[in-house]
Amino acid sequence: MHDEAADTDPVRRTLLSMMTMAPAFAAGMSGAGAPARAAIGEAPTGLADAIEAYNRATTSNDVATLADLVTEDYMLVNSDATVQDKASYLADFEVQGFKIDAYEVEQPVQRTYGDAAFTAWLMRLGWTQEGLHQSRRLRIVHVWTRQEGRWRIAFTQLTRAPE
């Protein structure tokens, strides 16, 4: 099936082509012996600040900042293969007792393609939900797009990583 909207929207075209490259990109990040920052390129203006704001907002349940940092058509693919849209993603942070633990970014990677970028890292994600604490090792990949001069996340993929 041909999607004419993808042909006419340059941001959507870029994101679709980047998502087809994501598996190869993620596979290339798995070099276990590589130095943690070796693969990071120079961040374009504003991207490093947006990443920091995302990390801070995630661990402080700052829904307003997260809402501003993700696009209206944001999609999250969780490590259990479930998919969430922007409203569902933000609703998680408003659930009483839901809290993501502070985490350390390991093996960060960044690639920029004009007004689109991939960022990724490995982390141990811990969180509390419904009184139960959980934790797992994950690789997170974000697809960012520069809209009206600022960076926003359009797509996130979480993949379980071996312990």
Residue pairs with C-beta under 8 A, 6 or more apart in sequence:
5 12
6 12
6 13
6 16
7 13
11 115
11 116
11 145
11 147
11 154
14 113
14 114
14 115
14 116
14 145
15 116
15 143
15 145
15 154
15 155
18 113
18 116
18 118
18 143
19 143
19 155
22 118
22 141
22 143
22 157
25 109
25 111
25 118
25 120
25 141
26 120
26 139
26 141
26 157
26 159
29 39
29 107
29 109
29 120
29 139
34 107
36 106
36 107
36 108
37 108
39 107
39 108
39 109
39 110
40 108
40 109
40 110
41 110
41 111
41 112
43 51
43 110
43 112
44 112
44 117
44 146
46 146
46 149
46 150
46 151
47 110
47 112
47 117
47 119
47 144
47 151
50 69
50 144
50 150
50 151
50 152
51 119
53 65
53 69
54 66
54 69
54 142
54 153
55 103
55 105
56 62
56 65
57 65
57 66
57 69
58 66
58 100
59 100
59 101
59 102
59 103
61 93
61 94
61 98
61 99
61 100
62 93
63 90
63 93
63 94
66 89
66 90
66 93
67 86
67 90
68 152
69 152
69 153
70 86
70 89
70 90
70 152
70 153
70 154
71 86
71 145
71 147
71 152
71 153
71 154
72 86
73 85
73 86
73 154
74 85
74 86
74 89
74 153
74 154
74 155
74 156
75 83
75 84
75 85
75 154
75 155
75 156
76 83
76 84
76 85
76 89
76 155
76 156
76 158
77 83
77 155
77 156
77 157
77 158
78 84
78 158
79 136
79 138
79 158
79 159
79 160
84 92
92 98
95 129
97 128
97 129
97 130
97 131
98 127
98 128
98 129
99 127
99 128
100 125
100 126
100 127
101 125
101 126
101 127
101 128
101 135
103 123
103 124
103 125
103 126
104 123
104 124
105 121
105 123
106 121
106 122
106 123
107 121
107 122
108 119
108 120
108 121
109 118
109 119
109 120
109 121
110 117
110 118
110 119
110 120
111 117
111 118
115 145
115 146
115 147
116 143
116 144
116 145
116 146
117 143
117 144
117 145
117 146
117 151
118 141
118 142
118 143
118 144
119 141
119 142
119 144
120 139
120 140
120 141
120 142
121 139
121 140
122 137
122 138
122 139
122 140
122 161
123 137
123 138
123 140
124 135
124 136
124 137
124 138
125 135
125 136
125 137
125 138
125 158
126 133
126 134
126 135
127 133
127 134
127 135
128 134
136 160
137 160
137 161
137 162
137 163
138 158
138 159
138 160
138 161
139 158
139 159
139 161
140 156
140 157
140 158
140 159
141 156
141 157
141 159
142 153
142 155
142 156
143 153
143 154
143 155
143 156
144 151
144 152
144 153
144 154
145 151
145 152
145 154
146 152
